[in-house]
Amino acid sequence: MKLRFIIILLVVTAGLSIPVDLAGQYDFAYFLEEKGMRNLQAIRDSFEHSIRKLPVSMQNRSRKHFYRMYRHYESVLDRQGNIFNHTAKIRSEERKAARTIPGFMLSDQRATHGQWENITPPEFNQNEPHTGRILRIQGHPTSNTTLFAGTPDGGLWKSTNLGIDWVNLTPGMSNLGISGICVHPSNPDIIYILTGDGDSRYSFCTGVLKTTNGGLDWEETNLTFDESELAGGVQMKMKPGAPNTMFAVMSNNQGIYRTTDGWTTFSQHQFGRSFTDIEFVPGSPDTIYASTWGGECYRSTNGGLSFNQITAFNGTDLDEFPSKTQIAVCTSAPAIVYMLKAWSNLGGNPHYELFLSSDYGESFFLISQGNDFGKQSHINLALEVDPDNLFHVYMGAVELVKSTDGGQTFSNIRTGQNEIGTHVDIHDLMFHGGYFWVASHGGVARSIDNGQNWAKANRGLYTSKFTEIDIYNNKFMGGTQDNGTLTWNIGDQIGQRRLGGDGFECQFDRGAIGEFYASTQHDRFRFLGSSAFVITPSGHYNTWDASWAFHPTNTDTSYCFRQDLFRSYNKGSTWDSIHIPDSALPKPKNVRVVEQGVNDPNVMFISDRFDIAYTQNIHSTSDPVWTNVSNPINVMNDGEGGDNWWERLIGSISLDPEDASKVWVTILGFEETGKVYHSSQFGENGSWTDVTGNLPAVPIKSSVAEPGPNDGIYVGTDLGVFYTNNNLSDWIWFGNGMPRAGIEDMQISDGYLYVATFGSGAWRSPLYSSCPGVVLLNENTNPDPNGLTGMQQHTSSSSISSNQVIYGGPDTDIRFSSGNFVLLYDGFTVKPNTTFEAKIGGCPQ
């Protein structure tokens, strides 16, 4: 009777309509999927042209999402400025580095390659999860308390206790995006992962990877994609009752891939279409539904050998700019199929249409339509139905909403009655082990009562996407994507969120306790305790990531940039404008990189990523004198006679803190030479020297010079940190104990190197030493509450002492080697399923 009632209501409501005022979904997904565009400059020009018709408020809101992706893509283009499968290129360089760079193999790590520890607090003071973005969640086939989480660039994670603690199963693979997870039902140590970030497209698909020992080792299957194949992994499902049969749905017009032998062989279906979801019919797995980016639904009734489009949608059929579509099937009523079509109205709320079929997809009826759950469904959209109640339907985009009447009306359940909730921006929904699970831009949350109350389930899920950091007096501050600006004391178990949105440049006030600065899209703030003040110069249109810099010792003085420079001596209360002449930066200026001298703060280097200029009198009462010092770097940019400047964009500039005439410049892109340049003469008179050496051909986004006489320099890449100095013959990989991750920012403070990773949290290591004399590992030197985890080599010429717990897991391999003795005192524990070795041997070279 309930089913008959719902069908009658569908017939009545099918004729509803909503006002249509779509300006188009002008973001990267639209240009990549709908327009097939690849050139970054052309995409930006088309975007700016397309949004001119919108009100200014909508234009600025649209730029938030667009330039987030633009910032990412400009560092990973090919030589013609085109978007390509940069993830496959990075993986290729990773394999090459393993053969050529000392210490890059985990088994070859030495004390000279760093002693990294994760310093990210396991929790934050928010009522919702507040780590990095989670794309997919998957339950364990035989354990109600075990689940897996896939990230866009931080790899695969596993929890065995309902999300209370997590462990990284893929620390040895850099910038790994996970869009699909399949676990073998009778042998859960066999896991398949579909790579890539098909939701936001930060990473592309390189194929399907497989482990047969629970994540200890991973191997490629025969489904692989190289640099020329712009494949986007979106979702992968295993056929019930046939674990060797799997389906991977792909974006970028790659269609559906099917295997019946665990990806040894495979077939491709519906090439030319971009898919967003795939579902099996409960109890009848040869019937399969798959939905597309363009709002279409396909069905197979022969186990995926062929798919036919289902077109019986009686809705408004707004097909001009649809984004993602999602499918949900009900376990207790297998004939029921829900399908959600959504559009992101540019600058406003999305329109959605929810359809239902009660006859296995033979016919669909429109149930409801509206704008209940917020914008950006082109990035995140999720649909689920309670397996035991076909009337309980859940939809997620920015918000999470629930229906108890079969999708006709919805209410927001993102925050529960206990005031705990999920983070905004929903990517995946799942029922498993008696809980309802949500994956969002802030991590994982679970509900025991179908959304009435929530619990955070991401303690120790270190997937924060940091962009900029600052460290002062054992205090850490970092701007993150999606989760704002975060602060904590090193060793804190709970961190504090200070500012929402995307976080960028930030700084502790060196002269006033409790004061600091933080920024988000377009704006800069000064904080006095809990009070915040906007200090952006009046009338200054800001860059999307709020380009900002601070005096190295006096934070009363700061600088912000776009075409010209603004300078404040009174904490942003007033600003004066400083003109940057065309002779300094000849292209249309948009200053993106800034570095100021520490020993001589009158020295400042700036770059718009194309050219470099510097001044020795930034604090002049008149306009400073700027000198362009791009040669010979920009000569090398066009050294082959062509315009290949996209491969030579400036990534970072670093100055020796004791001699500002010594400068290093790093380069983005994938060229094998010309990655790092050094000058001891401010870069003047063609004094640049290429010091790339054996560095891998990957973008170098950050760098920091080490104090001292040896010209030590650290560079941050998409494969981690590398280091060299005048006493080393070449670069070494400085990655002992840290997952291979993209490095966004670096800072040296009190003998430590701190780094911001994009997807693996915040880390620190003592600075390079040829061999430490004494190593002490306790709760003070290693504040990680999980003790010692991951792959770590600790070596010393004299002694190692530790009372730490070594936690078990497939990624834990801890080794001690000391010249005189190793002391393991009260508290030292080695958990099961762990590799630990202690020996007398000192520091191997």
C-alpha positions in Angstrom: 0.0 0.0 0.0 2.9 2.4 0.7 4.3 1.9 -2.7 1.0 2.5 -4.4 0.5 5.7 -2.4 3.9 7.1 -3.5 3.2 6.4 -7.2 0.0 8.3 -7.0 1.7 11.3 -5.5 4.4 11.2 -8.3 1.7 11.5 -11.0 0.3 14.5 -9.3 3.6 16.3 -8.8 5.2 15.5 -12.1 4.0 18.7 -13.7 5.6 21.1 -11.2 8.1 23.6 -12.6 10.7 25.9 -11.2 12.0 29.2 -12.5 15.0 28.7 -14.7 17.7 31.4 -14.6 20.9 29.5 -15.2 23.9 31.5 -16.3 25.9 28.3 -16.8 28.2 26.3 -14.7 31.4 28.1 -15.6 34.0 26.2 -13.6 36.7 23.8 -14.6 34.4 20.9 -14.7 32.2 22.7 -17.2 35.1 23.5 -19.5 36.8 20.1 -19.2 33.6 18.0 -19.5 31.2 20.0 -21.6 33.5 22.0 -23.8 36.5 19.6 -24.0 38.9 22.5 -23.4 42.5 21.9 -22.2 44.5 25.1 -22.5 44.5 26.9 -19.2 44.8 30.4 -20.7 41.9 29.8 -23.0 39.8 28.4 -20.2 40.5 31.4 -18.0 39.7 33.8 -20.9 36.4 32.0 -21.6 35.5 32.0 -17.9 36.0 35.7 -17.5 34.1 36.4 -20.7 31.2 34.2 -19.6 30.7 35.7 -16.2 30.6 39.4 -17.3 26.8 39.2 -17.7 26.4 38.4 -14.0 26.1 40.8 -11.1 29.4 41.6 -9.4 28.5 39.7 -6.3 27.9 36.5 -8.4 31.1 37.1 -10.3 33.2 37.2 -7.1 31.5 34.1 -5.8 32.1 32.2 -9.1 35.8 33.2 -9.0 36.2 31.5 -5.7 35.8 28.0 -7.1 37.4 28.8 -10.5 40.6 30.2 -9.2 41.0 27.6 -6.6 41.5 25.1 -9.5 43.4 27.6 -11.6 45.9 28.0 -8.7 46.4 24.2 -8.8 46.6 23.7 -12.5 49.1 26.4 -13.3 51.8 24.4 -11.7 51.2 21.1 -13.5 50.7 22.1 -17.2 52.5 20.7 -20.3 54.8 22.9 -22.4 52.0 24.3 -24.4 50.1 25.4 -21.3 47.6 22.5 -21.5 46.0 20.4 -18.8 47.2 16.8 -19.1 47.5 13.7 -16.9 50.0 15.3 -14.6 49.3 12.6 -12.0 50.7 9.9 -14.4 53.8 12.1 -15.0 54.4 12.5 -11.2 54.1 8.7 -10.8 56.6 8.2 -13.6 59.1 10.6 -11.9 58.5 8.9 -8.6 59.7 5.6 -10.1 62.7 7.3 -11.7 63.7 8.9 -8.4 63.6 5.6 -6.7 66.5 4.5 -9.0 68.5 7.7 -9.0 68.1 9.7 -5.7 69.8 8.6 -2.4 67.3 7.6 0.2 64.2 7.9 -1.9 63.4 4.2 -1.4 61.9 3.6 2.0 64.3 0.8 2.7 67.2 3.2 2.1 66.2 6.0 4.4 68.9 7.4 6.7 69.0 9.8 9.6 70.4 12.3 7.2 67.1 12.2 5.3 65.1 13.8 8.1 63.3 12.6 11.3 59.7 13.6 10.4 56.8 13.7 12.8 53.2 14.6 12.1 52.3 17.6 14.3 48.7 17.9 13.2 46.3 17.6 16.2 44.0 14.6 15.9 41.0 16.8 16.6 39.8 20.4 16.3 37.4 22.5 18.4 34.5 22.2 16.0 31.2 20.5 16.2 31.9 18.8 12.9 34.8 16.9 11.3 37.6 19.3 10.5 40.4 17.5 8.6 40.8 17.3 4.9 38.4 16.3 2.1 37.2 12.7 1.9 35.9 11.5 -1.5 34.8 7.9 -0.8 34.0 5.7 2.2 33.7 1.9 2.0 32.7 -0.6 4.7 34.6 -3.8 5.4 32.7 -6.8 4.1 33.0 -8.8 7.4 33.6 -6.2 10.1 31.0 -3.7 11.2 33.6 -1.5 12.9 36.1 -1.4 10.0 35.9 1.0 7.1 38.1 2.6 4.4 38.4 6.3 3.3 39.7 7.6 0.0 41.1 11.1 -0.3 41.7 13.3 -3.4 45.4 13.5 -2.8 46.2 11.9 0.6 45.8 8.2 -0.3 43.8 5.4 1.3 43.0 5.2 5.0 41.7 2.5 7.2 39.9 2.5 10.6 39.2 -0.6 12.7 37.2 1.1 15.5 34.4 3.1 13.8 36.6 6.0 12.8 38.1 6.6 16.3 41.6 6.1 14.9 42.9 5.8 11.3 46.1 4.5 9.6 47.4 5.5 6.1 47.7 2.4 3.9 49.5 4.2 1.0 52.3 6.4 2.5 54.8 5.4 -0.2 52.8 6.8 -3.1 52.7 10.5 -3.7 49.6 12.7 -4.1 47.4 9.6 -4.5 43.7 10.4 -5.2 41.2 7.6 -4.4 37.8 7.7 -6.1 36.8 4.0 -5.7 37.4 1.3 -3.2 36.6 -2.4 -3.6 37.3 -5.0 -0.8 37.2 -8.7 -1.5 34.4 -10.2 0.6 36.1 -13.5 1.5 39.7 -12.2 1.7 39.6 -8.6 2.9 43.4 -8.3 2.5 42.7 -8.0 -1.2 41.8 -4.4 -1.9 41.4 -2.5 -5.3 41.5 1.2 -5.5 40.5 3.4 -8.5 42.9 6.4 -8.6 42.2 10.0 -9.3 39.8 12.7 -8.0 36.9 12.6 -10.4 34.9 15.0 -8.2 37.2 18.0 -8.1 39.8 16.9 -10.6 42.9 17.7 -8.5 44.4 14.5 -9.7 43.7 12.3 -12.7 43.4 8.6 -12.9 46.5 6.5 -13.5 44.5 3.2 -13.3 43.5 0.6 -10.7 45.9 -0.5 -8.0 45.7 -3.7 -6.0 47.1 -5.1 -2.7 46.9 -8.7 -1.6 48.3 -8.2 1.9 46.1 -5.5 3.3 48.1 -2.6 2.1 51.7 -3.7 2.8 52.4 -3.7 -0.9 50.6 -2.3 -3.9 50.9 -3.2 -7.6 49.5 -1.9 -10.8 46.8 -3.8 -12.5 46.5 -3.9 -16.3 44.1 -1.0 -16.3 46.5 1.9 -16.5 46.5 5.4 -18.0 49.6 7.4 -19.1 50.3 11.1 -19.4 48.5 11.5 -22.7 45.2 10.0 -21.4 43.2 12.6 -19.4 41.2 9.9 -17.5 39.2 10.8 -14.4 38.3 8.1 -11.9 34.9 8.7 -10.3 33.5 5.5 -8.8 34.3 1.7 -8.7 31.9 -1.0 -7.6 32.4 -4.8 -7.1 29.6 -7.1 -8.3 27.9 -8.9 -5.4 28.8 -12.6 -5.4 31.4 -12.2 -8.1 34.4 -10.3 -6.5 36.6 -10.5 -9.6 33.9 -8.6 -11.5 34.2 -4.8 -11.1 33.0 -1.7 -12.9 34.8 1.7 -12.9 32.9 4.7 -14.1 35.0 7.5 -15.5 34.8 11.2 -16.4 36.5 12.9 -19.3 34.4 10.9 -21.8 36.1 7.6 -20.8 32.8 5.8 -20.2 32.6 2.5 -18.1 35.4 -0.1 -17.7 34.4 -3.6 -16.8 36.5 -6.6 -15.7 35.7 -10.2 -14.8 39.2 -11.2 -13.7 40.4 -8.6 -11.2 41.6 -6.1 -13.9 43.9 -8.5 -15.7 41.6 -7.9 -18.7 38.9 -5.4 -19.2 36.4 -3.9 -21.7 35.3 -0.4 -22.2 31.7 0.7 -22.7 29.9 3.9 -23.6 33.1 5.7 -24.6 32.4 9.3 -25.2 30.3 9.7 -22.1 31.4 10.9 -18.6 29.9 9.0 -15.8 29.3 9.9 -12.2 27.8 6.9 -10.4 27.0 3.1 -10.8 24.8 0.8 -8.7 23.7 -2.8 -8.8 20.1 -3.9 -8.2 19.9 -5.8 -4.8 19.4 -9.5 -5.4 19.7 -9.1 -9.2 23.3 -7.9 -9.8 23.1 -8.4 -13.5 20.9 -5.3 -13.6 23.1 -2.3 -13.3 22.4 1.5 -13.4 24.9 4.1 -14.4 24.4 7.9 -14.6 26.4 10.5 -16.5 27.8 14.0 -16.0 25.2 15.2 -18.6 22.2 13.9 -16.7 21.6 10.7 -18.5 20.8 7.3 -17.0 21.9 4.0 -18.5 20.9 0.5 -17.6 22.3 -3.0 -18.2 20.3 -6.1 -17.8 23.1 -8.5 -18.9 25.8 -8.0 -16.3 27.3 -5.0 -18.0 27.9 -6.5 -21.4 25.8 -3.7 -22.9 24.1 -0.5 -21.6 21.1 1.2 -22.9 20.0 4.8 -22.1 16.9 5.4 -20.1 15.3 8.6 -21.3 11.8 8.6 -19.6 12.3 11.6 -17.4 9.2 13.7 -17.0 10.8 16.7 -15.4 11.8 20.2 -16.5 14.7 18.6 -18.5 17.1 21.4 -17.9 19.9 19.9 -19.9 22.0 22.9 -20.8 24.3 22.9 -17.8 23.7 19.8 -15.7 26.5 18.7 -13.4 26.6 15.4 -11.4 23.9 12.8 -11.3 23.5 10.2 -8.6 21.6 6.9 -8.2 20.3 5.1 -5.1 18.7 1.7 -4.9 16.8 0.2 -1.9 17.9 -3.2 -0.5 14.5 -3.9 0.9 12.6 -2.9 -2.2 14.9 -3.7 -5.2 12.4 -2.4 -7.8 12.8 1.1 -6.4 15.4 3.4 -8.0 16.0 7.0 -7.1 17.9 9.3 -9.4 19.1 12.8 -8.6 19.9 15.4 -11.3 21.4 18.7 -10.1 22.6 21.9 -11.6 24.8 24.6 -9.9 23.2 27.9 -10.7 26.2 30.2 -11.1 26.6 32.3 -8.0 23.3 31.0 -6.4 21.5 27.9 -5.3 21.4 24.8 -7.5 18.2 23.4 -9.0 17.7 19.7 -8.5 15.2 17.2 -9.7 14.7 13.9 -7.8 13.1 11.0 -9.8 11.8 7.7 -8.8 11.2 4.4 -10.6 9.2 1.5 -9.1 9.8 -0.8 -12.1 13.6 -1.3 -12.2 14.0 1.8 -14.4 11.4 1.1 -17.0 9.8 4.5 -16.2 10.6 7.4 -13.9 8.5 10.0 -12.3 9.5 13.4 -10.9 9.1 13.4 -7.1 10.4 16.8 -6.1 12.5 19.7 -7.2 14.0 22.7 -5.6 17.1 24.1 -3.9 17.2 22.5 -0.5 20.8 21.7 0.0 23.1 24.5 -1.3 25.3 25.1 -4.3 28.3 23.5 -6.0 26.7 20.2 -6.9 29.1 20.1 -9.8 31.8 19.2 -7.2 30.0 17.3 -4.5 26.7 15.5 -4.8 25.5 12.4 -3.0 22.3 10.3 -2.8 21.4 7.4 -0.6 18.3 5.5 0.5 17.9 3.6 3.8 18.3 -0.1 3.0 15.5 -0.9 5.3 13.1 1.9 4.5 12.5 3.1 0.9 10.8 6.3 2.1 14.0 7.6 3.9 16.1 9.4 1.3 19.2 11.4 1.9 20.7 14.0 -0.4 24.0 15.9 0.0 25.6 18.8 -1.8 26.7 21.7 0.4 24.2 20.7 3.0 22.8 17.3 4.0 19.0 16.8 3.8 16.7 13.9 4.6 13.2 12.9 3.5 10.9 10.6 5.3 8.1 10.7 2.7 9.9 9.1 -0.3 11.7 12.3 -1.5 8.7 14.7 -1.6 9.9 17.0 1.2 13.3 17.3 2.8 14.7 18.7 6.1 18.3 19.7 6.9 20.1 17.2 9.2 23.7 18.4 8.8 23.6 19.3 12.5 22.1 16.8 15.0 20.2 17.3 18.2 23.4 16.9 20.1 24.8 19.9 18.2 27.5 17.7 16.6 27.2 17.5 12.8 28.9 16.9 9.5 31.1 19.3 7.7 29.6 21.1 4.7 30.2 19.8 1.1 29.1 16.2 1.0 30.9 13.7 -1.3 29.7 10.2 -0.2 27.0 8.6 1.9 26.9 5.0 3.2 25.0 2.7 5.6 27.4 0.2 7.3 27.4 -1.7 10.6 24.3 -0.1 11.9 25.6 3.5 11.3 24.9 6.1 8.6 28.3 7.5 7.4 29.0 10.8 5.7 32.2 11.8 3.8 32.7 15.5 3.4 35.2 18.3 2.9 36.0 18.0 6.6 36.4 14.3 7.0 34.1 11.5 8.2 31.0 11.6 10.5 28.7 8.8 11.6 25.1 8.7 13.0 23.6 5.8 15.0 20.0 7.1 14.5 19.9 8.1 10.8 20.9 11.7 11.2 19.3 12.8 14.4 22.6 12.8 16.2 26.2 12.7 15.0 29.7 11.7 16.1 32.9 12.9 14.5 34.8 9.9 13.1 38.1 11.2 11.9 40.4 11.4 14.9 43.9 11.1 13.5 42.7 11.2 9.9 45.7 13.4 8.8 44.4 14.6 5.5 44.4 18.4 5.9 45.2 20.4 2.8 47.5 23.1 4.0 48.5 26.1 1.8 50.5 28.5 4.1 52.0 28.2 7.6 53.6 30.2 10.3 55.5 29.1 13.5 56.4 31.2 16.5 57.2 30.2 20.1 56.1 26.6 19.6 52.8 27.8 18.2 51.7 26.6 14.7 49.3 28.3 12.4 48.2 27.2 8.9 45.7 28.1 6.2 43.9 25.1 4.8 41.5 24.4 1.9 37.9 24.1 3.0 38.7 24.2 6.7 39.9 27.7 7.3 42.9 28.9 9.3 43.9 26.6 12.2 46.2 27.2 15.2 47.7 25.1 18.0 50.6 24.7 20.3 52.9 21.9 19.2 51.8 18.8 21.0 48.2 19.9 21.5 45.5 17.2 21.1 42.9 19.7 20.1 43.5 22.5 17.6 41.5 25.7 17.1 39.9 27.0 14.0 40.3 30.8 13.8 38.8 31.7 10.4 36.5 29.8 8.0 36.6 29.3 4.2 39.9 28.6 2.4 42.9 29.7 4.5 46.0 31.3 3.0 48.8 33.5 4.2 48.9 33.8 8.0 51.2 35.2 10.7 51.5 35.4 14.4 52.2 38.9 15.7 55.7 38.9 17.0 55.2 41.8 19.3 51.7 41.3 20.8 50.6 38.2 22.6 47.2 36.9 21.3 47.3 38.9 18.1 47.7 37.3 14.7 46.8 37.7 11.0 44.9 35.4 8.7 43.3 35.5 5.2 40.7 33.8 3.1 39.4 34.4 -0.4 40.0 38.0 -1.3 40.3 39.4 2.3 42.9 39.8 5.1 42.1 39.9 8.8 43.8 41.1 12.0 42.7 39.2 15.1 42.9 40.5 18.6 41.8 37.6 20.7 38.4 36.6 19.4 37.8 39.9 17.6 38.6 40.1 13.9 39.1 43.2 11.7 39.3 43.4 7.9 42.5 45.2 7.0 42.4 44.9 3.2 43.3 48.2 1.6 40.3 50.2 0.6 39.4 50.0 -3.1 42.0 47.2 -3.6 40.7 44.3 -5.6 42.4 41.3 -4.2 43.8 38.3 -5.8 41.8 35.1 -5.1 44.4 33.8 -2.6 44.9 37.2 -1.0 48.6 37.7 -1.8 50.2 39.0 1.4 53.6 39.2 3.1 55.0 40.3 6.4 58.1 41.9 7.6 60.3 39.1 8.8 60.8 40.6 12.3 58.3 43.4 12.7 54.7 42.2 12.0 53.4 45.7 12.4 54.6 46.0 8.8 52.9 44.0 6.0 52.5 44.2 2.3 49.8 43.1 -0.1 49.9 42.9 -3.8 48.1 42.8 -7.1 49.2 44.9 -10.0 51.0 47.2 -7.5 52.1 46.9 -3.9 50.4 48.3 -0.8 52.5 48.8 2.4 51.3 49.3 6.0 53.4 50.2 9.0 50.5 50.1 11.5 49.1 46.6 11.4 46.9 47.3 8.4 45.1 50.3 9.8 46.4 52.5 6.9 48.1 51.7 3.6 50.3 53.5 1.1 50.6 52.5 -2.5 53.9 51.6 -4.2 54.0 51.5 -8.0 55.7 48.6 -9.7 56.9 49.8 -13.1 56.6 47.8 -16.3 60.3 47.7 -16.5 60.3 45.5 -13.4 57.5 43.2 -14.3 56.7 43.7 -18.0 53.7 41.4 -18.4 50.3 42.4 -17.0 51.2 42.2 -13.3 49.7 40.0 -10.6 52.3 39.6 -7.9 52.2 36.0 -6.6 55.6 35.3 -5.0 57.2 37.6 -2.4 60.4 37.2 -0.3 62.0 39.7 2.0 65.5 39.8 3.5 65.9 38.8 7.1 69.3 40.3 7.8 68.4 43.2 5.5 64.7 43.9 5.4 65.2 46.6 2.8 65.7 43.8 0.3 62.5 42.4 -1.4 62.1 40.0 -4.3 58.7 39.8 -6.1 57.5 37.7 -9.0 54.3 37.5 -11.1 55.4 33.9 -11.9 56.8 35.1 -15.3 59.5 37.6 -14.2 61.5 38.4 -11.1 62.3 41.9 -9.8 64.0 43.1 -6.6 64.7 46.2 -4.7 67.2 47.1 -2.0 65.1 50.0 -0.6 61.5 48.7 -0.1 61.1 51.1 2.8 62.0 54.2 0.8 59.7 57.1 1.4 59.5 57.5 -2.4 58.8 54.6 -4.8 61.5 51.9 -4.4 63.9 51.3 -7.3 63.0 47.9 -8.9 65.4 45.9 -11.1 64.3 43.0 -13.3 66.6 40.1 -12.7 64.9 37.4 -14.7 67.9 36.7 -17.0 69.2 34.1 -17.7 66.1 32.3 -16.4 63.7 33.9 -18.9 66.2 33.4 -21.7 66.2 29.7 -20.9 62.4 29.8 -20.9 62.4 30.3 -24.6 65.7 28.6 -25.3 64.2 26.4 -28.0 62.7 29.3 -29.9 59.2 28.7 -28.8 56.9 30.1 -26.1 57.2 27.4 -23.5 56.9 29.7 -20.5 54.2 27.5 -19.0 56.9 25.1 -18.1 59.0 27.9 -16.4 56.6 29.6 -14.1 58.3 30.8 -10.9 57.3 28.6 -8.0 59.2 30.2 -5.0 62.0 32.6 -4.1 64.2 32.1 -1.0 66.9 34.4 0.5 69.7 33.4 2.8 68.6 34.6 6.2 72.2 35.8 6.9 72.9 37.3 3.5 70.1 38.6 1.4 72.3 38.8 -1.7 72.1 35.0 -1.9 68.9 34.0 -3.6 67.3 30.7 -4.9 64.5 30.5 -7.4 62.4 27.4 -8.0 60.4 26.6 -11.1 57.0 24.9 -11.7 56.3 22.4 -14.5 58.0 19.2 -15.5 61.2 20.1 -17.3 64.2 18.0 -16.4 66.6 21.0 -16.2 66.2 24.5 -14.9 64.3 23.5 -11.8 66.4 25.5 -9.3 68.6 28.6 -9.9 71.0 30.2 -7.4 72.8 33.6 -7.3 75.1 35.2 -4.8 74.6 38.7 -6.4 70.9 39.4 -6.1 70.5 37.7 -9.4 72.0 40.7 -11.2 74.3 40.6 -14.2 73.2 37.1 -15.4 74.6 35.6 -12.2 72.1 32.7 -12.0 73.4 29.2 -11.9 71.3 26.1 -12.6 71.6 23.9 -9.6 68.9 21.4 -10.5 71.3 18.4 -10.4 69.4 15.1 -9.8 66.1 16.6 -8.8 63.1 14.9 -10.3 61.2 16.7 -13.1 58.2 17.7 -11.0 56.9 21.2 -9.9 58.8 22.9 -7.1 56.3 25.0 -5.2 58.2 26.1 -2.1 61.7 26.5 -0.7 63.5 27.8 2.3 67.2 28.6 2.9 69.0 27.2 6.0 71.0 29.5 8.3 74.7 28.9 8.3 77.8 29.0 6.0 77.0 26.0 3.8 74.3 27.5 1.6 71.8 24.8 2.7 68.5 24.8 0.8 65.3 22.8 1.1 62.8 22.6 -1.7 59.3 21.3 -1.6 57.9 19.2 -4.5 55.1 16.9 -5.3 57.3 14.1 -4.2 58.2 15.6 -0.8 61.3 17.6 0.4 64.8 17.6 -1.1 67.9 19.1 0.4 71.4 20.1 -0.6 74.3 22.2 0.6 77.9 23.0 -0.5 79.2 19.9 1.2 76.9 17.5 -0.7 77.6 16.3 -4.2 73.9 16.5 -5.2 70.3 16.6 -3.7 69.1 14.0 -1.2 65.5 13.1 -0.5 64.7 14.6 2.9 61.7 12.4 3.6 62.4 9.9 6.4 59.2 9.2 8.2 56.8 11.3 6.1 54.4 10.1 3.4 55.3 11.3 0.0 53.1 14.4 -0.4 52.9 17.6 -2.2 54.6 20.4 -0.3 52.9 23.8 -0.4 54.9 25.9 2.2 58.0 25.5 4.4 59.5 27.4 7.3 62.5 27.0 9.6 62.0 27.7 13.3 64.2 26.8 16.4 66.2 24.1 14.6 63.2 22.5 12.9 61.9 22.4 9.3 58.1 22.7 9.2 56.2 21.9 6.1 52.6 22.2 4.9 51.4 19.3 2.8 48.4 19.4 0.5 46.5 16.4 1.8 48.7 14.9 4.5 48.6 17.4 7.3 51.5 19.4 8.9 54.9 17.9 9.7 58.3 18.9 11.2 61.8 17.5 11.2 65.1 18.5 12.8 67.3 20.3 10.2 69.8 18.3 8.2 72.7 16.8 10.2 75.3 14.5 8.9 74.7 12.3 12.0 73.1 13.3 15.2 74.9 12.4 18.4 72.0 11.7 20.7 68.4 10.9 19.7 65.6 11.0 22.3 62.1 9.9 21.3 59.4 10.6 23.9 56.2 12.6 24.2 58.1 15.9 24.1 60.2 15.3 21.0 57.5 13.3 19.2 54.1 14.7 20.3 52.1 12.4 18.0 49.6 10.7 20.3 50.0 7.6 18.1 53.6 7.3 19.1 55.8 6.1 16.3 54.1 5.1 13.1 54.9 4.8 9.4 58.3 4.2 7.9 61.0 5.7 10.1 64.8 5.3 10.4 66.3 6.7 13.6 70.1 6.7 13.7 72.8 8.3 15.8 76.5 8.2 16.4 76.1 7.7 20.1 72.7 6.7 21.6 69.0 6.4 21.0 66.5 6.4 23.9 62.8 5.9 23.6 59.7 5.2 25.7 57.3 5.5 22.7 54.6 3.1 21.6 55.0 1.7 18.1 51.5 1.1 16.8 50.9 -1.8 14.5 49.6 -1.6 10.9 50.6 -2.3 7.4 52.5 0.9 7.1 54.6 0.6 10.3 58.3 -0.1 9.9 60.5 1.5 12.7 64.3 1.0 12.8 66.9 2.2 15.4 70.6 2.2 14.7 73.0 3.7 17.2 76.8 3.8 17.6 77.0 3.0 21.3 73.6 1.9 22.7 69.8 1.8 22.3 67.8 2.4 25.5 64.2 1.3 25.5 62.7 2.3 28.9 59.4 2.2 30.7 56.5 2.7 28.3 58.2 1.4 25.2 55.8 -1.0 23.5 55.7 -2.6 20.1 52.2 -3.5 19.0 51.4 -6.6 16.9 51.7 -6.6 13.1 54.6 -4.2 13.3 58.2 -4.3 12.0 60.8 -3.0 14.5 64.5 -3.3 14.5 67.2 -2.0 17.0 70.9 -2.5 16.4 74.3 -1.1 17.1 75.6 0.4 13.9 75.6 4.2 14.0 74.7 6.3 10.9 75.2 4.6 7.6 76.2 6.8 4.7 
